[in-house]
Amino acid sequence: MSIERTITGVYRGAPFHWVGDGFRVSNYFQSGNNFGRKISPFLLLDYHAPFHYAPTDNQKRGVGPHPHRGFETVTLAFAGSVTHHDSAGNGGIIDAGDVQWMTAGKGILHREYHEKNFARSGGTLHAIQLWVNLPRAHKMDEPHYQGIVAAHMGHVELPDNSGYVRIIAGKYQGTKGPARTYTPINLFDIHMQPGGHAHFSFPAHENTMMLVMSGAVTINNTTSATAADFVLFDNTGENITINAQSVAHLVLLNGEPIHEPFVQYGPFVMTTEQEIRTAIDDFNSGAFGNLEN
């Protein structure tokens, strides 16, 4: 018989800081922090809370070329528009409601800027970026993308007019999300109405966490969380019940932990220090290709 999942704690993110000149983010966790293996397979969560940018003629407002190897970056856009390009010649636009799932694999250079029309007109940007670890067997796969537009997300209406869940990855109530993952992952974008309720259940050994982006909720009838709260669950119990006290917007992350060692050095995440040294040497030698600002 399944039981309610217990909660490790409710946390706030670090003070906001700038990534380049176009992304004002708060970091909620990164690899090697005190959450340890309780966040695997996720490595990092940077939250860009809604922030209004004035119009600009600067077509490069954001972050210039930078490398990645050994993991995936997942960008969820809720408002605004971001454009991206890489050293393999790929590029695209992430609009509100879209998700870009980039598998860096053996390594690329990547840049991300405000989309030119969005930059010119100004407006509110609201987004999340996740880093997701790759198993050792896939860390040197060829880089590739999944550009997932809003219209292709899985969608489940909650009972009693409680709201709805967008399924980006995994499955909820029999509905699958479009993202393909290397290890079992559930990634849900949850929208709730006042008085609404939602129920989720995951095996106890899987890691589960949730970011409240707006509103106020009660979890398992015991724990309150409001906007900007990050809720980390224990690996005890399976069931999670969320009751909304107001209109609420949340993102829920769940996944099978990767039981392998990993070493991170900035934008490189590998399994040994020697592999990190190799990544640095490859980057310095130009093996990641070329990408202009």
Secondary structure as UniProt FT lines:
FT   STRAND          7..12
FT   STRAND          17..19
FT   TURN            20..22
FT   STRAND          23..30
FT   TURN            31..32
FT   TURN            34..35
FT   HELIX           36..39
FT   TURN            40..41
FT   STRAND          42..53
FT   TURN            59..60
FT   STRAND          62..69
FT   STRAND          71..79
FT   STRAND          81..86
FT   TURN            87..88
FT   STRAND          91..95
FT   TURN            96..97
FT   STRAND          99..103
FT   TURN            105..106
FT   STRAND          108..114
FT   HELIX           116..121
FT   STRAND          123..133
FT   HELIX           136..138
FT   TURN            139..140
FT   STRAND          144..148
FT   HELIX           150..152
FT   STRAND          154..157
FT   HELIX           159..161
FT   STRAND          163..169
FT   STRAND          171..172
FT   TURN            173..174
FT   STRAND          175..176
FT   STRAND          185..192
FT   TURN            194..195
FT   STRAND          197..201
FT   TURN            204..205
FT   STRAND          207..214
FT   STRAND          216..219
FT   TURN            220..222
FT   STRAND          223..226
FT   TURN            227..228
FT   STRAND          229..233
FT   STRAND          239..244
FT   STRAND          248..255
FT   STRAND          263..265
FT   TURN            266..267
FT   STRAND          268..270
FT   HELIX           273..284
FT   TURN            285..288
//
